[in-house]
Every structure is written in structure tokens, then in C-alpha cells.
Amino acid sequence: MKVTSVGQSNPIVPGTGPHAAVEESKPQTNDRVQITNLSAYLAAAQSDSPARLERLHQLSAAVAQGGYHVDASVVSARMVEEHLSAHAA
């Protein structure tokens, strides 16, 4: 609202004024929805395929024997990569 004198005002009309050309040239942003493949990953992780069961058996044996060690720097780097790739799209 533009005040012209005490007690009086004029309404501001969109698309007018010194910044009108700038406002009109701004690109319109569109909303979007992104659905990930989370359900596919979960289904694969929950499958009872023979290869998966064998891998779980191998990992369980390694943990039980104390031979399973996790490199924290590799895990953290992979987590960051996954996060960045998921948000880059």
C-alpha cells in the first residue's frame, strides 16, 4: 500500500512499479514429487533367496568367530555418498 498523504492510501497493483519487469522475468518453479526405490530395496533385503541365506550364514559365522570387522571410515564415506546421490536427483 502506498501512502500519498496523511489518512489516504492507494493500493499496490501487482505487476506495476519499478520491479515489475524483474518479477515477470523470474522463472516459475514447479512442485515435484520423487518416489524412491525404497520398496524394491526392502523387498530385496527381505527375500529368502539361497544366495542371501548363504551370505547371512557366512556373516553370522564371521561375527561369532570374531573375524568380522567394520571399517568405520568406509561405512561413513558410503553413507555420505548414498545421501548425496539420493538428494542430487
Z-matrix of the N, CA and C atoms (Angstrom, degrees):
N
C 1 1.443
C 2 1.516 1 107.56
N 3 1.298 2 117.71 1 134.62
C 4 1.460 3 123.06 2 -179.12
C 5 1.521 4 108.33 3 -105.44
N 6 1.318 5 115.48 4 126.69
C 7 1.460 6 120.51 5 179.32
C 8 1.524 7 107.85 6 -89.84
N 9 1.342 8 116.78 7 121.24
C 10 1.468 9 121.17 8 -178.68
C 11 1.516 10 111.35 9 -97.28
N 12 1.286 11 116.97 10 -32.39
C 13 1.458 12 121.39 11 175.34
C 14 1.512 13 107.10 12 -160.65
N 15 1.267 14 116.09 13 171.78
C 16 1.451 15 120.22 14 -176.47
C 17 1.523 16 109.73 15 -59.65
N 18 1.355 17 114.45 16 124.52
C 19 1.452 18 119.64 17 176.47
C 20 1.515 19 114.43 18 84.30
N 21 1.330 20 120.30 19 -5.22
C 22 1.455 21 122.50 20 -179.75
C 23 1.529 22 108.73 21 -122.03
N 24 1.303 23 115.71 22 147.37
C 25 1.463 24 119.73 23 177.76
C 26 1.518 25 109.83 24 -148.03
N 27 1.318 26 114.81 25 154.83
C 28 1.467 27 121.34 26 176.11
C 29 1.520 28 107.33 27 -116.48
N 30 1.314 29 118.88 28 138.94
C 31 1.463 30 120.28 29 179.42
C 32 1.533 31 110.93 30 -69.96
N 33 1.310 32 115.45 31 148.80
C 34 1.457 33 120.73 32 174.90
C 35 1.519 34 107.28 33 -88.36
N 36 1.311 35 115.64 34 129.40
C 37 1.458 36 121.72 35 -178.54
C 38 1.521 37 108.39 36 -100.36
N 39 1.340 38 118.43 37 124.21
C 40 1.468 39 120.31 38 178.22
C 41 1.517 40 111.28 39 -57.20
N 42 1.333 41 116.50 40 142.83
C 43 1.459 42 121.64 41 178.57
C 44 1.503 43 113.65 42 86.00
N 45 1.340 44 117.89 43 6.17
C 46 1.459 45 121.26 44 177.16
C 47 1.514 46 108.39 45 -121.75
N 48 1.298 47 116.32 46 166.01
C 49 1.455 48 119.98 47 177.98
C 50 1.522 49 111.74 48 101.03
N 51 1.331 50 117.27 49 179.47
C 52 1.459 51 121.35 50 -172.76
C 53 1.523 52 114.23 51 -66.85
N 54 1.311 53 118.71 52 -22.61
C 55 1.459 54 121.58 53 -177.36
C 56 1.528 55 112.97 54 -103.48
N 57 1.292 56 117.80 55 12.44
C 58 1.470 57 121.16 56 -175.65
C 59 1.524 58 111.91 57 -62.25
N 60 1.331 59 117.71 58 -43.75
C 61 1.469 60 120.20 59 -178.77
C 62 1.512 61 111.11 60 -65.87
N 63 1.321 62 117.21 61 -36.98
C 64 1.455 63 121.29 62 179.43
C 65 1.525 64 110.46 63 -66.62
N 66 1.317 65 116.21 64 -43.00
C 67 1.455 66 120.33 65 -179.09
C 68 1.525 67 111.41 66 -64.69
N 69 1.313 68 117.51 67 -38.83
C 70 1.457 69 120.94 68 -178.37
C 71 1.524 70 112.03 69 -70.88
N 72 1.335 71 117.66 70 -27.66
C 73 1.459 72 119.96 71 -176.82
C 74 1.526 73 112.97 72 -87.29
N 75 1.306 74 117.99 73 -4.24
C 76 1.463 75 120.52 74 178.79
C 77 1.527 76 109.70 75 -67.38
N 78 1.333 77 117.23 76 135.90
C 79 1.470 78 118.52 77 177.52
C 80 1.523 79 110.67 78 -69.56
N 81 1.276 80 115.38 79 144.70
C 82 1.458 81 120.61 80 177.84
C 83 1.522 82 109.20 81 -79.05
N 84 1.302 83 116.93 82 134.69
C 85 1.458 84 119.75 83 175.83
C 86 1.519 85 108.42 84 -95.33
N 87 1.301 86 115.19 85 144.59
C 88 1.460 87 120.48 86 -179.05
C 89 1.519 88 109.25 87 -114.21
N 90 1.291 89 115.51 88 141.24
C 91 1.456 90 119.93 89 173.65
C 92 1.518 91 108.15 90 -73.92
N 93 1.341 92 115.66 91 149.25
C 94 1.457 93 118.51 92 177.06
C 95 1.515 94 109.14 93 -147.33
N 96 1.301 95 114.10 94 157.36
C 97 1.456 96 121.65 95 178.71
C 98 1.513 97 107.57 96 -122.03
N 99 1.325 98 115.28 97 135.17
C 100 1.462 99 119.58 98 178.67
C 101 1.517 100 107.76 99 -122.65
N 102 1.307 101 115.74 100 123.87
C 103 1.453 102 121.14 101 178.48
C 104 1.519 103 107.27 102 -107.42
N 105 1.311 104 116.57 103 123.36
C 106 1.457 105 120.45 104 -177.59
C 107 1.514 106 110.83 105 -84.78
N 108 1.298 107 115.36 106 174.96
C 109 1.452 108 122.10 107 178.24
C 110 1.524 109 111.07 108 -89.52
N 111 1.308 110 117.00 109 28.68
C 112 1.457 111 120.70 110 -177.82
C 113 1.514 112 111.92 111 -56.03
N 114 1.310 113 117.50 112 -42.23
C 115 1.465 114 119.53 113 -178.51
C 116 1.525 115 110.84 114 -64.00
N 117 1.340 116 117.51 115 -36.59
C 118 1.465 117 120.15 116 177.85
C 119 1.530 118 110.61 117 -66.95
N 120 1.329 119 116.43 118 -40.71
C 121 1.466 120 120.03 119 178.33
C 122 1.529 121 110.94 120 -64.36
N 123 1.325 122 115.76 121 -42.28
C 124 1.465 123 119.57 122 -179.98
C 125 1.526 124 110.90 123 -65.83
N 126 1.302 125 116.88 124 -40.84
C 127 1.468 126 120.15 125 179.21
C 128 1.526 127 110.57 126 -63.75
N 129 1.332 128 116.48 127 -41.88
C 130 1.463 129 119.65 128 178.85
C 131 1.522 130 111.03 129 -65.76
N 132 1.309 131 116.95 130 -38.42
C 133 1.462 132 121.05 131 -179.27
C 134 1.526 133 111.42 132 -69.42
N 135 1.315 134 117.31 133 -27.79
C 136 1.453 135 120.83 134 -177.63
C 137 1.524 136 112.82 135 -94.49
N 138 1.318 137 117.21 136 -1.48
C 139 1.458 138 118.91 137 -177.91
C 140 1.527 139 110.04 138 -69.85
N 141 1.296 140 116.07 139 152.83
C 142 1.464 141 121.78 140 179.53
C 143 1.527 142 110.31 141 -108.16
N 144 1.325 143 116.51 142 44.35
C 145 1.460 144 119.97 143 179.57
C 146 1.530 145 109.50 144 -67.92
N 147 1.306 146 117.80 145 151.85
C 148 1.468 147 120.82 146 178.96
C 149 1.534 148 112.60 147 -57.88
N 150 1.335 149 117.29 148 -38.05
C 151 1.467 150 120.20 149 179.64
C 152 1.526 151 111.01 150 -65.11
N 153 1.313 152 116.26 151 -40.32
C 154 1.476 153 120.15 152 179.39
C 155 1.520 154 110.21 153 -67.63
N 156 1.315 155 117.06 154 -43.74
C 157 1.462 156 119.86 155 179.77
C 158 1.533 157 111.27 156 -63.34
N 159 1.321 158 117.79 157 -38.26
C 160 1.465 159 121.55 158 176.95
C 161 1.525 160 110.82 159 -64.85
N 162 1.319 161 116.41 160 -42.87
C 163 1.479 162 120.17 161 178.99
C 164 1.526 163 110.29 162 -63.63
N 165 1.313 164 117.54 163 -42.11
C 166 1.464 165 120.50 164 177.29
C 167 1.529 166 111.01 165 -62.62
N 168 1.305 167 117.04 166 -38.70
C 169 1.462 168 121.09 167 177.75
C 170 1.533 169 110.04 168 -63.47
N 171 1.317 170 117.27 169 -44.17
C 172 1.462 171 121.41 170 178.73
C 173 1.529 172 111.53 171 -62.44
N 174 1.324 173 116.29 172 -44.55
C 175 1.459 174 120.14 173 179.22
C 176 1.524 175 111.50 174 -65.19
N 177 1.321 176 116.80 175 -41.62
C 178 1.466 177 120.58 176 178.80
C 179 1.525 178 110.76 177 -61.23
N 180 1.325 179 116.57 178 -42.54
C 181 1.467 180 120.67 179 178.67
C 182 1.522 181 110.82 180 -64.49
N 183 1.325 182 117.85 181 -41.59
C 184 1.464 183 121.23 182 179.55
C 185 1.521 184 111.26 183 -64.70
N 186 1.326 185 117.29 184 -40.52
C 187 1.468 186 121.08 185 177.90
C 188 1.520 187 109.86 186 -65.59
N 189 1.317 188 117.49 187 -44.29
C 190 1.471 189 121.55 188 -178.62
C 191 1.526 190 111.44 189 -62.79
N 192 1.341 191 117.37 190 -33.92
C 193 1.458 192 121.49 191 -178.63
C 194 1.527 193 112.50 192 -88.86
N 195 1.325 194 116.66 193 -1.23
C 196 1.461 195 120.21 194 -179.56
C 197 1.517 196 113.31 195 76.62
N 198 1.304 197 117.26 196 17.10
C 199 1.461 198 121.27 197 -177.87
C 200 1.514 199 114.61 198 -100.05
N 201 1.297 200 117.26 199 7.83
C 202 1.461 201 120.56 200 -179.24
C 203 1.521 202 108.26 201 -105.67
N 204 1.326 203 115.94 202 112.42
C 205 1.461 204 121.15 203 -179.30
C 206 1.522 205 108.92 204 -123.79
N 207 1.292 206 115.37 205 137.90
C 208 1.462 207 121.70 206 -178.60
C 209 1.526 208 108.43 207 -104.95
N 210 1.335 209 116.01 208 129.59
C 211 1.457 210 121.62 209 175.10
C 212 1.531 211 107.01 210 -85.98
N 213 1.320 212 116.54 211 106.62
C 214 1.460 213 121.68 212 -174.83
C 215 1.524 214 112.58 213 -59.77
N 216 1.331 215 117.32 214 -35.67
C 217 1.469 216 118.96 215 -179.18
C 218 1.523 217 111.15 216 -68.57
N 219 1.326 218 117.80 217 -35.40
C 220 1.464 219 120.81 218 177.76
C 221 1.527 220 109.82 219 -68.73
N 222 1.320 221 116.73 220 -43.26
C 223 1.468 222 120.77 221 179.33
C 224 1.520 223 110.53 222 -62.93
N 225 1.324 224 117.82 223 -46.56
C 226 1.468 225 120.05 224 -178.26
C 227 1.524 226 111.04 225 -65.91
N 228 1.337 227 117.72 226 -39.29
C 229 1.466 228 120.01 227 178.32
C 230 1.521 229 110.58 228 -63.06
N 231 1.319 230 117.16 229 -41.54
C 232 1.466 231 121.28 230 179.68
C 233 1.533 232 111.22 231 -66.08
N 234 1.321 233 116.51 232 -37.94
C 235 1.464 234 119.88 233 177.89
C 236 1.529 235 110.64 234 -63.47
N 237 1.331 236 117.22 235 -42.10
C 238 1.456 237 121.06 236 178.76
C 239 1.528 238 110.26 237 -65.41
N 240 1.326 239 117.25 238 -43.54
C 241 1.465 240 120.83 239 177.95
C 242 1.525 241 111.53 240 -58.95
N 243 1.324 242 115.87 241 -46.28
C 244 1.469 243 119.90 242 178.96
C 245 1.515 244 111.89 243 -60.68
N 246 1.318 245 116.53 244 -42.90
C 247 1.464 246 121.10 245 -178.85
C 248 1.527 247 110.02 246 -64.09
N 249 1.330 248 116.54 247 -46.23
C 250 1.461 249 120.14 248 -178.46
C 251 1.526 250 111.68 249 -67.19
N 252 1.321 251 117.51 250 -39.64
C 253 1.464 252 118.46 251 179.61
C 254 1.521 253 111.57 252 -69.21
N 255 1.314 254 117.52 253 -33.19
C 256 1.464 255 120.41 254 178.83
C 257 1.532 256 111.35 255 -69.18
N 258 1.334 257 117.10 256 -32.11
C 259 1.458 258 120.22 257 -177.82
C 260 1.520 259 112.90 258 -94.98
N 261 1.320 260 117.84 259 -5.86
C 262 1.462 261 120.65 260 179.56
C 263 1.522 262 111.77 261 -79.62
N 264 1.289 263 116.79 262 -24.45
C 265 1.475 264 120.23 263 -177.01
C 266 1.494 265 112.18 264 -79.42
